[in-house]
Amino acid sequence: SKDTQLRLSPSGIKSQKVPVNKMVRTDSQDPFGRMHVYLQSKQSLGHQIKSDLASVRSAVIQRRNLKESEDLTSIEELLREIDCNTHSGLLDIVKDSTYIGMADDTFALLQHSTCLYLVNVINLSKELMYQQVLRRFAYFNA
């Protein structure tokens, strides 16, 4: 087959050509094209919230604004709903993918491993912004 033909390397040793569908188009270690750079990890967020200073500040704010802290239960419920409904496979694809470029005004190309995905940027942006706003609002006074 054309994709698996043998060729001579500069040193004269025969090497087997990698099939096109197994080639990675970008460097998987390059952090600049990776989507996880823009996402906060649950561990770092949890560690940040559980620090002594944050817990003291939270207790003070709850004493000052008891009614306001009770109102935030709706935000906590929305965040729990997001976490429960998160598809782990899609999360891994978005987190570990590399941005390739825009296909047109609506769709972008993302690469995850050897797969190329066409993503609706508008829908993805709306969902990511919704989640970010909820998370930042929930911890705004913490």
N, C-alpha and C positions, 0 to 999 in steps of 0.2 A: 504494500500500500504506500501511497505517497507520504503519509504522515509518519510512518515508522521506518523510513529508509535509513540505511547506514551511510555515514559520511566520514571522511577522514578529517581528523583534527589537525591543527598546525604541527603537532609533534609526530604525526604519521600514524597514530593509534586510532583504530576504528571506534566510533562512539555511536550509540543509538540515539536518534532524534526523538525528542519528547513529543508525544501527540499534542496537537493544538488544544484539544479540550482539557488537557491536564496542565496547561501552562498558566501561571499566575501572572497577570498583566502588570501588577504593581508590587512594590515591596511590602510584604505583610508586616514588617517591623517599623514601617514609617509612621510616626505618630501624627503627622500633619494631615493625612487624608483619612484618618480613622475617626469613626463616629463616637467612640467611647471617650474621646477627649472632651466632648461637649456634654457628657452625661456625668452626674455625680454618682459615685458608688454608694450603696446602702451602708457599707461598713464605715466609710469616712463620715457620712452623714450621721449615722448612729453614734459613732465615737464623738463627734463634735457636739451632739445634743446631750450626751450623757456626761459630759465633763462637769466638774463641780461648779464652776462658774455659771454654766448654763442652767443647772438645776436650781441654784440660789436665785438667779435672775427670774426664772420661771415662777418660783414660789412667791417672790416679791410682787410680781406682776399679777398673779392670781389673787393675792390678798388685796391689792389696790383696785383691780378691775374684776371683781367676782362675776358680774353679769357678762362682761366681755369674754371672759375665759369660758363661760358656759356656752356661749354662742358658737364657739369654735368646734363644738362636737360635730356639727354638720360638716365642717371641713375635714375633720378626722374620719368621718364616715365615708366621705368621697375618696379620700386617700386610701382607705382600706379597700374600697370597691375597686379602685384602680389596681392595687396590688393583687387582689384576688383574681381579677379578670385579665391579668397580664399573661400573654402567651409566651412561654419560655423560649420556644424556637424562634419566634419573631424577634424577641428581645435580643437573643444571641446574634441574629443576623444583623440587626441595626447596630448593636454595640460593637461587634467585631468586623464590620464592613469597612471598605475603603471607598471613598467618594471618587468616582471616575469623571463625571461631568454631566452637564445638562444635555438631554436628548432633544428637548424642545422647551416651550414656555411652561409646561406643566410637569413633565417627567424628567427624572434624573436617573443616572446609572450608578448603581452601587455594586461592588464586588465583594463577595464573601467566599473565601476559599477559592474554588475554581468556578463558582457560579456567578453569573451576572444578573442583577435584578433591576427591573424598571420600576421606579418608585414614584408615586404621585406626591410631588413636593408639597402641594397645597394641603392635602389631607394629613400628611405626616407632620408638617409644621403646625397645623392646628392642634393635633393631638399632643405633640411635644410641648407647645406653649401652654396648653390647658394644664398639663401635669406640672410644669414648672411654676406657673402662677399659683396653683393650689399649694405646692410644697413650700414655696417662698412665703406665701401669705400665712400658712400655718405656723411657720417659725419666725415670723416677722418681729415679734416682741420677745422672743426667747433669748 
